[in-house]
Amino acid sequence: QVQLVESGGGLVQTGGSLRLSCAASGGSRSLYHMGWFRQAPGKEREFVARISKASISIDYADSVKGRFTISRDNAKNTVYLLMNSLKPEDTAVYYCAADLRWTPDPDEYDYWGQGTQVTVSV
């Protein structure tokens, strides 16, 4: 059983930056691929970025490519999402998730954090 706790959300102006963190505990954490997802009000949860267990493979949604960077530090059991050039449409609750499968489909992930709110003002 893996427990995930996100932090780092907040209110930022358009063009600003935030770094989200996801601390993992329990289970064999280094074996899991990690993903970031987001859900805006009235919308379905969507894929943002994912990173493989050894950071060899990384994948981004087209909407964030070139602006967001996912990374992980297995020694610290933490995954990060650095978000630059933020836009109002990035406003959402951001979740990290873990799974043994390499997939961008949120329905395939077994473990989820509680989420952290990111609000980008115009």
Residue frames as a rotation matrix with the C-alpha (Angstrom) as fourth column:
GLN 1
0.583 0.812 0.000 0.00
0.812 -0.583 0.000 0.00
0.000 0.000 -1.000 0.00
VAL 2
-0.578 -0.755 0.310 1.42
0.773 -0.628 -0.090 3.36
0.263 0.188 0.946 -1.09
GLN 3
0.457 0.661 -0.595 0.39
0.773 -0.626 -0.101 6.63
-0.440 -0.414 -0.797 0.51
LEU 4
-0.369 -0.511 0.776 0.81
0.845 -0.532 0.052 9.87
0.386 0.675 0.628 -1.45
VAL 5
0.388 0.445 -0.807 0.69
0.725 -0.688 -0.030 13.44
-0.569 -0.574 -0.589 -0.16
GLU 6
0.084 -0.287 0.954 0.83
0.838 -0.499 -0.223 16.43
0.540 0.818 0.198 -2.49
SER 7
0.340 0.011 -0.940 1.95
0.628 -0.747 0.218 19.92
-0.700 -0.664 -0.261 -1.54
GLY 8
-0.653 -0.754 -0.072 2.97
0.517 -0.514 0.684 23.16
-0.553 0.410 0.726 -3.19
GLY 9
-0.124 0.676 0.726 -0.27
0.916 -0.203 0.346 24.36
0.381 0.708 -0.594 -4.69
GLY 10
-0.368 0.047 -0.929 -1.49
0.583 -0.766 -0.270 27.92
-0.725 -0.641 0.254 -4.35
LEU 11
0.782 0.624 -0.002 -2.52
0.457 -0.575 -0.679 31.10
-0.424 0.530 -0.734 -6.10
VAL 12
-0.372 -0.925 -0.072 -0.26
0.516 -0.271 0.812 32.50
-0.771 0.265 0.578 -8.79
GLN 13
0.254 0.429 -0.867 -0.58
-0.443 -0.746 -0.498 35.11
-0.860 0.510 0.000 -11.52
THR 14
0.964 0.110 0.240 -0.56
0.173 0.424 -0.889 34.30
-0.199 0.899 0.390 -15.21
GLY 15
0.598 -0.802 -0.001 2.99
-0.274 -0.204 -0.940 33.63
0.753 0.562 -0.342 -16.32
GLY 16
0.231 -0.486 0.843 4.11
-0.973 -0.128 0.193 32.61
0.014 -0.865 -0.502 -12.87
SER 17
-0.243 -0.434 -0.868 5.55
-0.366 0.869 -0.332 29.36
0.898 0.237 -0.370 -11.60
LEU 18
0.467 0.291 0.835 4.84
-0.880 0.244 0.407 26.76
-0.085 -0.925 0.370 -8.97
ARG 19
-0.538 -0.569 -0.622 6.50
-0.555 0.794 -0.247 23.52
0.634 0.212 -0.743 -7.96
LEU 20
0.595 0.760 0.260 4.32
-0.754 0.418 0.506 20.71
0.276 -0.497 0.822 -6.72
SER 21
-0.650 -0.758 0.047 5.70
-0.718 0.593 -0.365 17.89
0.249 -0.271 -0.930 -4.62
CYS 22
0.589 0.764 -0.261 4.34
-0.619 0.635 0.461 14.43
0.519 -0.110 0.848 -3.99
ALA 23
-0.447 -0.732 0.514 5.76
-0.891 0.311 -0.332 12.53
0.083 -0.606 -0.791 -1.02
ALA 24
0.340 0.514 -0.787 5.33
-0.489 0.812 0.320 8.77
0.804 0.276 0.527 -1.06
SER 25
-0.461 -0.445 0.768 5.39
-0.883 0.320 -0.344 6.33
-0.092 -0.837 -0.540 1.81
GLY 26
0.209 0.532 0.821 4.67
-0.471 0.790 -0.392 2.65
-0.857 -0.305 0.416 2.25
GLY 27
0.933 0.250 0.258 5.04
0.051 0.619 -0.783 -0.16
-0.356 0.744 0.565 -0.26
SER 28
-0.028 -0.933 0.358 7.98
0.774 0.206 0.599 -0.61
-0.632 0.294 0.717 -2.66
ARG 29
0.535 0.424 -0.731 7.88
0.083 -0.887 -0.454 2.99
-0.841 0.182 -0.510 -3.80
SER 30
-0.290 -0.759 -0.583 10.80
-0.559 -0.360 0.747 2.83
-0.777 0.542 -0.320 -6.23
LEU 31
-0.751 0.042 0.659 8.96
0.414 0.808 0.419 0.17
-0.515 0.587 -0.624 -8.28
TYR 32
0.210 0.977 0.039 6.09
0.725 -0.129 -0.677 2.48
-0.656 0.170 -0.735 -9.17
HIS 33
-0.596 -0.169 0.785 5.66
0.685 -0.617 0.387 4.70
0.419 0.768 0.484 -12.16
MET 34
-0.393 0.401 -0.828 4.30
0.604 -0.566 -0.561 8.09
-0.693 -0.720 -0.020 -11.12
GLY 35
-0.384 0.338 0.859 1.87
0.784 -0.372 0.497 10.44
0.487 0.865 -0.122 -12.77
TRP 36
-0.816 0.267 -0.513 0.42
0.099 -0.810 -0.578 13.89
-0.570 -0.522 0.635 -12.28
PHE 37
-0.420 0.780 0.463 -3.19
0.826 0.118 0.551 14.53
0.375 0.614 -0.694 -13.19
ARG 38
-0.972 0.159 -0.170 -5.53
-0.058 -0.873 -0.485 17.46
-0.225 -0.461 0.858 -12.79
GLN 39
-0.345 0.924 0.163 -9.23
0.919 0.297 0.259 18.09
0.191 0.239 -0.952 -12.55
ALA 40
-0.975 0.113 0.193 -10.91
-0.117 -0.993 -0.007 21.41
0.191 -0.029 0.981 -13.16
PRO 41
-0.544 0.830 0.121 -14.47
-0.223 -0.005 -0.975 22.14
-0.809 -0.557 0.188 -11.96
GLY 42
0.440 0.870 -0.224 -17.02
-0.526 0.048 -0.849 20.40
-0.728 0.491 0.479 -14.16
LYS 43
0.330 -0.401 -0.855 -14.36
-0.870 0.223 -0.440 18.52
0.366 0.889 -0.275 -16.10
GLU 44
0.964 -0.048 -0.260 -12.98
0.101 0.975 0.197 15.00
0.245 -0.216 0.945 -16.03
ARG 45
0.539 -0.841 0.059 -9.63
-0.188 -0.052 0.981 14.21
-0.821 -0.539 -0.186 -14.51
GLU 46
0.968 -0.209 -0.138 -6.93
-0.124 0.078 -0.989 14.52
0.217 0.975 0.050 -17.16
PHE 47
0.521 -0.853 -0.041 -3.38
0.843 0.507 0.179 13.37
-0.132 -0.128 0.983 -17.62
VAL 48
0.921 -0.309 -0.238 -0.65
-0.302 -0.951 0.069 15.98
-0.247 0.008 -0.969 -17.15
ALA 49
0.133 -0.939 -0.318 2.68
-0.866 0.046 -0.498 14.14
0.482 0.342 -0.807 -16.98
ARG 50
0.983 0.094 0.156 4.20
-0.162 0.844 0.511 10.80
-0.083 -0.528 0.845 -16.03
ILE 51
0.098 -0.994 -0.042 7.64
-0.954 -0.082 -0.289 9.48
0.284 0.068 -0.956 -15.18
SER 52
0.525 0.059 -0.849 8.85
-0.101 0.995 0.006 5.91
0.845 0.082 0.528 -15.11
LYS 53
0.968 -0.007 -0.250 10.25
0.243 0.279 0.929 4.30
0.063 -0.960 0.272 -11.98
ALA 54
0.167 -0.974 -0.150 13.89
0.849 0.065 0.524 4.95
-0.501 -0.215 0.838 -12.96
SER 55
0.333 0.079 -0.940 13.16
-0.088 -0.990 -0.114 8.28
-0.939 0.121 -0.322 -14.70
ILE 56
-0.662 -0.604 0.444 14.09
0.349 0.275 0.896 6.76
-0.663 0.748 0.029 -18.06
SER 57
-0.532 0.572 0.624 10.76
0.727 -0.069 0.683 7.55
0.434 0.817 -0.379 -19.69
ILE 58
-0.634 0.368 -0.680 8.86
0.245 -0.738 -0.629 10.83
-0.733 -0.565 0.378 -19.36
ASP 59
-0.553 0.564 0.613 5.67
0.761 0.042 0.647 11.88
0.340 0.825 -0.452 -21.07
TYR 60
-0.813 0.287 -0.507 3.59
0.065 -0.820 -0.568 15.08
-0.579 -0.495 0.648 -21.09
ALA 61
0.276 0.920 0.278 0.16
0.756 -0.030 -0.654 16.13
-0.594 0.391 -0.704 -22.22
ASP 62
-0.151 -0.327 0.933 0.36
0.910 -0.414 0.003 18.41
0.386 0.849 0.360 -25.25
SER 63
0.687 0.564 0.458 -1.23
0.371 -0.814 0.447 21.24
0.625 -0.137 -0.768 -23.27
VAL 64
0.936 -0.351 -0.030 1.70
-0.120 -0.399 0.909 21.43
-0.331 -0.847 -0.415 -20.84
LYS 65
0.507 -0.785 0.356 4.61
0.851 0.521 -0.063 20.34
-0.136 0.335 0.932 -23.02
GLY 66
-0.105 -0.675 0.731 7.45
0.643 -0.606 -0.468 22.84
0.759 0.421 0.497 -22.87
ARG 67
0.116 0.221 0.968 6.04
-0.476 -0.844 0.249 24.51
0.872 -0.490 0.007 -19.73
PHE 68
0.753 0.220 0.620 5.90
-0.655 0.336 0.677 21.73
-0.059 -0.916 0.397 -17.13
THR 69
-0.168 -0.834 -0.526 8.71
-0.611 0.506 -0.608 19.44
0.773 0.220 -0.595 -15.98
ILE 70
0.894 0.422 0.149 8.23
-0.395 0.589 0.705 16.22
0.210 -0.689 0.694 -14.03
SER 71
-0.176 -0.956 -0.234 11.05
-0.517 0.292 -0.804 14.70
0.837 -0.021 -0.546 -12.02
ARG 72
0.893 0.431 -0.126 11.56
-0.130 0.518 0.845 12.30
0.430 -0.739 0.519 -9.16
ASP 73
-0.226 -0.915 0.334 14.07
-0.802 -0.020 -0.597 11.71
0.553 -0.403 -0.729 -6.40
ASN 74
0.412 0.440 -0.798 13.76
-0.056 0.886 0.460 8.09
0.909 -0.145 0.390 -5.33
ALA 75
-0.569 -0.671 -0.475 16.16
0.492 0.185 -0.851 8.65
0.659 -0.718 0.225 -2.43
LYS 76
-0.956 0.262 0.133 13.66
-0.282 -0.691 -0.665 11.17
-0.083 -0.673 0.735 -1.04
ASN 77
-0.626 0.754 0.199 10.59
0.735 0.656 -0.173 9.24
-0.261 0.038 -0.965 -2.20
THR 78
0.001 0.564 -0.826 9.32
0.126 -0.819 -0.559 12.40
-0.992 -0.103 -0.072 -3.85
VAL 79
-0.245 0.035 0.969 8.01
0.969 0.050 0.243 13.34
-0.040 0.998 -0.046 -7.28
TYR 80
-0.438 -0.002 -0.899 7.95
0.213 -0.972 -0.101 16.93
-0.873 -0.236 0.426 -8.46
LEU 81
0.189 0.432 0.882 6.05
0.982 -0.098 -0.162 18.92
0.017 0.897 -0.442 -11.04
LEU 82
-0.561 -0.419 -0.714 7.63
0.383 -0.896 0.225 22.23
-0.734 -0.147 0.663 -11.94
MET 83
0.267 0.774 0.574 5.07
0.948 -0.102 -0.303 24.41
-0.176 0.624 -0.761 -13.67
ASN 84
-0.672 -0.527 -0.521 6.24
0.367 -0.847 0.383 27.49
-0.643 0.066 0.763 -15.57
SER 85
-0.953 0.273 -0.132 4.39
-0.276 -0.600 0.751 30.03
0.126 0.752 0.647 -17.71
LEU 86
-0.697 0.717 0.011 1.16
0.577 0.569 -0.586 29.19
-0.426 -0.402 -0.810 -15.97
LYS 87
-0.827 0.528 0.193 -2.11
-0.142 -0.528 0.837 30.07
0.544 0.664 0.512 -17.65
PRO 88
-0.396 0.756 0.521 -5.63
-0.904 -0.222 -0.364 30.49
-0.160 -0.615 0.772 -16.23
GLU 89
0.482 0.619 -0.620 -6.62
-0.744 0.663 0.082 27.25
0.462 0.422 0.780 -17.96
ASP 90
-0.420 -0.670 -0.612 -4.10
-0.085 0.701 -0.708 25.42
0.904 -0.245 -0.351 -15.76
THR 91
-0.482 0.314 0.818 -6.36
-0.869 -0.292 -0.400 26.12
0.114 -0.903 0.413 -12.77
ALA 92
0.344 0.536 -0.771 -7.37
-0.342 0.836 0.429 22.77
0.875 0.116 0.470 -11.26
VAL 93
0.634 -0.234 0.737 -6.83
-0.647 0.361 0.671 20.38
-0.424 -0.902 0.077 -8.41
TYR 94
0.143 -0.699 -0.701 -3.61
-0.781 0.355 -0.514 18.53
0.608 0.620 -0.496 -9.12
TYR 95
0.814 0.175 0.555 -3.19
-0.484 0.732 0.479 14.91
-0.322 -0.658 0.680 -8.05
CYS 96
-0.361 -0.850 -0.385 -0.24
-0.922 0.386 0.012 12.60
0.138 0.359 -0.923 -8.06
ALA 97
0.759 0.619 0.200 -0.74
-0.624 0.780 -0.046 8.90
-0.185 -0.090 0.979 -8.59
ALA 98
-0.399 -0.907 0.132 1.30
-0.858 0.420 0.295 5.72
-0.324 0.005 -0.946 -8.57
ASP 99
0.775 0.609 0.170 1.00
-0.518 0.765 -0.382 2.44
-0.363 0.208 0.908 -10.40
LEU 100
-0.044 -0.776 0.629 3.07
0.001 0.629 0.777 -0.50
-0.999 0.035 -0.027 -11.56
ARG 101
0.276 0.217 0.936 1.71
0.889 0.314 -0.335 -0.06
-0.366 0.924 -0.106 -15.09
TRP 102
-0.754 -0.541 -0.373 3.11
0.291 -0.784 0.548 2.53
-0.589 0.305 0.749 -17.51
THR 103
-0.240 0.797 0.555 -0.01
0.950 0.075 0.302 4.34
0.199 0.600 -0.775 -18.62
PRO 104
-0.960 -0.032 0.279 -1.47
0.007 -0.996 -0.091 7.87
0.280 -0.086 0.956 -19.00
ASP 105
-0.138 0.987 -0.079 -4.99
0.038 0.085 0.996 6.61
0.990 0.134 -0.049 -18.20
PRO 106
-0.509 -0.080 0.857 -6.05
-0.769 -0.405 -0.494 7.81
0.387 -0.911 0.145 -14.74
ASP 107
0.572 0.811 0.127 -8.46
-0.796 0.510 0.328 4.88
0.201 -0.289 0.936 -14.44
GLU 108
0.559 -0.432 -0.707 -5.47
0.090 0.880 -0.467 2.53
0.824 0.197 0.531 -14.44
TYR 109
-0.443 -0.802 0.400 -3.75
-0.313 -0.280 -0.908 4.07
0.840 -0.527 -0.127 -11.41
ASP 110
0.053 0.428 -0.902 -4.19
0.610 0.701 0.369 2.30
0.791 -0.570 -0.223 -8.09
TYR 111
-0.017 -0.184 -0.983 -2.86
0.974 -0.226 0.025 4.89
-0.227 -0.957 0.183 -5.65
TRP 112
0.162 0.213 0.964 -3.78
0.533 -0.841 0.096 8.58
0.830 0.498 -0.250 -5.38
GLY 113
-0.874 -0.366 -0.320 -2.99
0.478 -0.525 -0.704 11.56
0.089 -0.768 0.634 -3.23
GLN 114
-0.126 0.870 -0.476 -5.63
0.798 -0.196 -0.569 13.93
-0.589 -0.451 -0.670 -1.86
GLY 115
0.286 0.176 0.942 -4.84
0.863 -0.474 -0.174 16.68
0.416 0.863 -0.288 -4.35
THR 116
-0.338 -0.380 -0.861 -3.57
0.652 -0.754 0.077 20.23
-0.679 -0.535 0.502 -4.13
GLN 117
0.679 0.725 0.119 -5.32
0.617 -0.475 -0.628 23.29
-0.398 0.500 -0.769 -5.57
VAL 118
-0.638 -0.770 0.015 -3.59
0.634 -0.514 0.578 25.40
-0.437 0.378 0.816 -8.18
THR 119
0.581 0.813 -0.038 -5.27
0.684 -0.514 -0.518 28.67
-0.440 0.275 -0.855 -9.13
VAL 120
-0.604 -0.748 0.276 -3.89
0.768 -0.453 0.453 30.92
-0.213 0.485 0.848 -11.85
SER 121
0.275 0.712 -0.646 -5.30
0.475 -0.685 -0.553 34.42
-0.836 -0.154 -0.527 -11.89
VAL 122
0.495 -0.028 0.869 -5.57
0.847 -0.209 -0.489 36.57
0.195 0.977 -0.080 -15.00
